[in-house]
Amino acid sequence: RLGIVVLVLLASLWFAFPIQERINLGLDLKGGMHLVLRVETEKIETADARKDAVQRAVEILRNRIDSMGVGEPVIQLQGENQILVQLPGITDRDMAKQVIGRVAQLQFSLVEESPQLLRQALEGNVPSGYLLKQVKEKQENILIREKPEMTGEEIADARVDFDTSGFGQPRISLSFKSKGAKEFGDITRANVNRRLAIILDGQVLSAPNINEPILSGRAEISGQFTYDEAALLALALRSGSLPAPMVIEEERTVGPLLGRDSINAGMNAIVIGGILVFAFMLIYYLSAGVISDIALAMNLILILGTMGLLNILLPEAQVTLTLPGIAGIILTLGMAVDANILINERIREEINNGQNLRAAINTGFSKALKAIVDSNATTLIAAFMLFQFGSGPIKGFAVTLSIGLAASLFTAVFVTRTLFLFAEDFGIIKKLAMLKLFENTNFNFVNKRFFAIGLSLAVIVFTMFNFVKNYDNAFGIDFAGGQIQEYRFEKPVDSQEIRNVLQTAGLDQFVIQRFERSPETVLIRSAAQMDEQVMQALKQEMPENPFEILRMESVGPVVGEELRRKALMAIVFALAGILVFVGFRFSHFDFATAGVIALLHDVVITLGLIVLMGRQIDLLVVTALLTIAGYSINDTIIIYDRVRENSLKMKRSSLSEIINASINQTLGRTVLTTVTTLLVVISLYLKGGDV
């Protein structure tokens, strides 16, 4: 057994370190962009072209993004007409959105030279088969044929060049494939001394005169470009035109500075929370606490090692450590203590029953095993639903939580037992002295049930009334749609100053939030997308106080509705899964129903209090609620397990007596587990950073 423990520990260390090489960091930790794009397939005329339009868009996006030099991008289909794009390390939003969103449909159309037809079009009567357009920069009206002579499908290459007129203006040099070169040559040969309009995404860039046939398979596009504009346009033309326009339904951009701050704050929270838990276990359980602490430390190493191993075995799975994932590790640490406390309390009971140390260890572990497995399984159900219906960082949280639960099960059941047996074999521990919080309590809990139910109902009714009253403002941008902008200024700023600047620029319907711990940071929430106007106003009105973007999140109403539906499904399916599992394990669906009611009680009260405190419900809150659901059912299962055990021992007792005895016997574990979890949650709150 000891050999297996050492082997697993060494393997975990090997796969976990160095962390920056073994474990992928999520966009929220290293900076980057997360986009959900919707391909407007309804704008494609023919049904045949509509069939594979989204798949073609994925391939074109992949070509464009590869040309940008983005390391390890994620580009994948999502639903029927959506594409998920993740760009690690890319924080230049404008450039990325131009590269991704530009349709780049290039067309060559002959200009109609008839002054009479042009005059007719200017009067509002455009002839059939023609389009009235304006040449970019020149403000010149021209009439072009609706059906283009040629499109950009046959482009082989597009590069930025400079004209030789002496002005050195950037232009785009095109080279056609052999079929395209012949087609372009035929068009120019047949239309010498006529004008040929070059149209990109419906805008006429230029309309030069065809002086002679162009048979070289090369062409040039000029249009008063800056170099950056020309480079982006050349990239789009080179990678091919999108089959249809795309709309950004969801955007989450995190600057590298915020990612670095998040890593530092998260690591601080892990260290402080770990020290508090380790110290508590050591002080309360003494020598048994030392064994528990060794198991907890191994639990942390095992989580990181498993993530590293999965990235090697399943590179396409891209197991990443996200900000919620760090929270998941910290919470797993608190929850892993639960199993150790349960084991220690069981061993203490067996010693008090007169067993020797060896027998108490074996019996204690045997009796604790069912409850540990059952409680972890129910939390895994919640984690699975989070993974199934969550997105981005939420999946990261679910993966980390699942790995953490599996690791804590191994360390609690196998590693802790091995260490106890080893210490007993070699005489390191001869007896187990522990502190005791509650000594033989005999509270009549069942007798207080009506008071407890009344109090709970009062809290639920009050908080739910407040929730319904504030329903329209209860949801964050994840569910309601809207935008969050977070900026860090060079010098501290005042909320009123920012408000005045934005109102002067004609902007309204926004909420400004500042952080006490970071007076240079400002967060702006709005129902509409207004980041460009906000940045322009801040640059113009506050030039002496430069800023950088820490975070930019934008969710459209369609995606918001979809995320809300998925969150509701995650909660419903998690509750249903827990109901079925508990009913199966305890052979009584009244047990399961009561457990789910108690679980709902905890979730509903938490939800109501969150809204009462003025906080909005978003994906991370749903994550927290499902974590609470898994954690809540843990305690219920521990008590149920004791009820099942006592039902066999106390056959002459009433159900009320059995329930009271079971709750009193597990009361110490309940309080201790709550205290240890609170230690890590408080460390998260105080040291985990504003995010």
JOBELGI-V435586 format. One record per backbone hydrogen bond with DSSP energy under -0.5 kcal/mol. NH is the residue of the N-H (numbers start at 1). CO is the residue of the C=O. Records with the same first field share a line. If there is no record, write none. Layout:
# JOBELGI-V435586
NH = CO ; CO
This chain:
# JOBELGI-V435586
5 = 1
6 = 2
7 = 3
8 = 4
9 = 5
10 = 6
11 = 7
12 = 8
13 = 9
14 = 10
15 = 11
16 = 12
17 = 13
21 = 18
22 = 18
23 = 19
24 = 319
26 = 321
29 = 26
30 = 26
31 = 27
32 = 254
33 = 87
34 = 252
35 = 85
36 = 250
37 = 35 ; 83
38 = 247
39 = 37 ; 81
40 = 38 ; 245
41 = 39
43 = 40
44 = 41
50 = 46
51 = 47
52 = 48
53 = 50
56 = 52
57 = 53
58 = 54
59 = 55
60 = 56
61 = 57
62 = 58
63 = 59
64 = 60
65 = 61
66 = 62
67 = 63
68 = 64 ; 65
69 = 65 ; 66
70 = 65
73 = 70
74 = 86
76 = 84
78 = 82
82 = 78
83 = 37
84 = 76
85 = 35 ; 83
86 = 74
87 = 33
88 = 86
89 = 31
90 = 87
91 = 89
93 = 91
96 = 92
97 = 93
98 = 94
99 = 95
100 = 96
101 = 97
102 = 98
106 = 104
107 = 199
108 = 150
109 = 197
111 = 195
112 = 143
113 = 111
118 = 114
119 = 115
120 = 116
121 = 117
122 = 118
123 = 119
124 = 121
125 = 120
126 = 124
130 = 127
131 = 144
133 = 131 ; 142
135 = 140
136 = 204
138 = 136
139 = 135
140 = 135
142 = 133
144 = 131 ; 142
145 = 110
146 = 129
148 = 146
149 = 108
150 = 108
152 = 106
154 = 151
155 = 152
156 = 175
157 = 175
159 = 173
161 = 171
163 = 169
171 = 161
172 = 221
173 = 159 ; 171
174 = 172 ; 219
175 = 157
176 = 217
177 = 154
181 = 177
182 = 178
183 = 179
184 = 180
185 = 181
186 = 182
187 = 183
188 = 184
189 = 185
190 = 186
191 = 187
192 = 189
193 = 210
194 = 191
196 = 208
197 = 109 ; 195
198 = 206
199 = 107 ; 197
200 = 203
201 = 105
203 = 200
204 = 134
205 = 198 ; 203
206 = 198
208 = 196
210 = 194
211 = 209
215 = 213
219 = 174
221 = 172
225 = 170
230 = 226
231 = 227
232 = 228
233 = 229
234 = 230
235 = 231
236 = 232
237 = 233
238 = 234
239 = 235
240 = 236
242 = 103
247 = 38
249 = 36 ; 247
250 = 36
251 = 554
252 = 34
253 = 552
254 = 32
255 = 550
259 = 255
260 = 256
261 = 257
262 = 258
263 = 259
264 = 260
265 = 261
266 = 262
267 = 263
268 = 264
269 = 265
270 = 266
271 = 267
272 = 268
273 = 269
274 = 270
275 = 271
276 = 272
277 = 273
278 = 274
279 = 275
280 = 276
281 = 277
282 = 278
283 = 279
284 = 280
285 = 281
286 = 282
288 = 285
290 = 286
291 = 287
292 = 288
293 = 289
294 = 290
295 = 291
296 = 292
297 = 293
298 = 294
299 = 295
300 = 296
301 = 297
302 = 298
303 = 299
304 = 300
305 = 301
306 = 302
307 = 303
308 = 304
309 = 305
310 = 306
311 = 307
312 = 308 ; 309
313 = 309
314 = 310
317 = 314
318 = 314 ; 315
320 = 318
321 = 24
322 = 320
326 = 322
327 = 323
328 = 324
329 = 325
330 = 326
331 = 327
332 = 328
333 = 329
334 = 330
335 = 331
336 = 332
337 = 333
338 = 334 ; 335
339 = 335
340 = 336
341 = 337
342 = 338
343 = 339
344 = 340
345 = 341
346 = 342
347 = 343
348 = 344
349 = 345
350 = 346
351 = 347
352 = 348
353 = 349
354 = 351
355 = 350
360 = 356
361 = 357
362 = 358
363 = 359
364 = 360
365 = 361
366 = 362
367 = 363
368 = 364
369 = 365
370 = 366
371 = 367
372 = 368
373 = 369
374 = 370
375 = 371
376 = 372
377 = 373
378 = 374
379 = 375
380 = 376
381 = 377
382 = 378
383 = 379
384 = 380
385 = 381
386 = 382
387 = 383
388 = 384
389 = 385
390 = 386
394 = 391
395 = 392
396 = 392
397 = 393
398 = 394
399 = 395
400 = 396
401 = 397
402 = 398
403 = 399
404 = 400
405 = 401
406 = 402
407 = 403
408 = 404
409 = 405
410 = 406
411 = 407
412 = 408
413 = 409
414 = 410
415 = 410
416 = 411
418 = 414
419 = 415
420 = 416
421 = 417
422 = 418
423 = 419
424 = 420
425 = 421
426 = 422
427 = 424
428 = 423
429 = 423
433 = 431
435 = 284
440 = 438
445 = 443
448 = 444 ; 445
449 = 446
452 = 448
453 = 449
454 = 450
455 = 451
456 = 452
457 = 453
458 = 454
459 = 455
460 = 456
461 = 457
462 = 458
463 = 459
464 = 460
465 = 461
466 = 462
467 = 463
468 = 464
469 = 465
470 = 466
471 = 468
473 = 470
474 = 470 ; 471
475 = 471
476 = 617
479 = 476
480 = 476
481 = 477
482 = 555
483 = 526
484 = 553
485 = 524
486 = 551
487 = 522
488 = 548
489 = 487 ; 520
490 = 546
493 = 519
498 = 494
499 = 495
500 = 496
501 = 497
502 = 498
503 = 499
504 = 500
505 = 501
506 = 503
507 = 502
511 = 525
513 = 523
515 = 518 ; 521
518 = 515
521 = 518
522 = 487
523 = 513
524 = 485
525 = 511
526 = 483
527 = 509
530 = 528
534 = 530
535 = 531
536 = 532
537 = 533
538 = 534
539 = 535
540 = 536
541 = 537
542 = 538
545 = 542
548 = 488
550 = 486
551 = 486
552 = 253
553 = 484
554 = 251
555 = 482
556 = 249
560 = 556
561 = 557
562 = 558
563 = 559
564 = 560
565 = 561
566 = 562
567 = 563
568 = 564
569 = 565
570 = 566
571 = 567
572 = 568
573 = 569
574 = 570
575 = 571
576 = 572
577 = 573
578 = 574
579 = 575
580 = 576
581 = 577
582 = 578
583 = 579
584 = 580
585 = 581
586 = 582
587 = 583
588 = 583
592 = 588
593 = 589
594 = 590
595 = 591
596 = 592
597 = 593
598 = 594
599 = 595
600 = 596
601 = 597
602 = 598
603 = 599
604 = 600
605 = 601
606 = 602
607 = 603
608 = 604
609 = 605
610 = 606
611 = 607
612 = 608
613 = 609
614 = 611
615 = 610
617 = 474
618 = 616
622 = 618
623 = 619
624 = 620
625 = 621
626 = 622
627 = 623
628 = 624
629 = 625
630 = 626
631 = 627
632 = 628
633 = 629
634 = 630
635 = 631
636 = 632
637 = 633
638 = 634
639 = 635
640 = 636
641 = 637
642 = 638
643 = 639
644 = 640
645 = 641
646 = 642
647 = 643
648 = 644 ; 645
649 = 645
650 = 646
651 = 649
653 = 650
658 = 654
659 = 655
660 = 656
661 = 657
662 = 658
663 = 659
664 = 660
665 = 661
666 = 662
667 = 663 ; 664
670 = 666
671 = 667
672 = 668
673 = 669
674 = 670
675 = 671
676 = 672
677 = 673
678 = 674
679 = 675
680 = 676
681 = 677
682 = 678
683 = 679
684 = 680
685 = 681
686 = 682
687 = 683
688 = 684
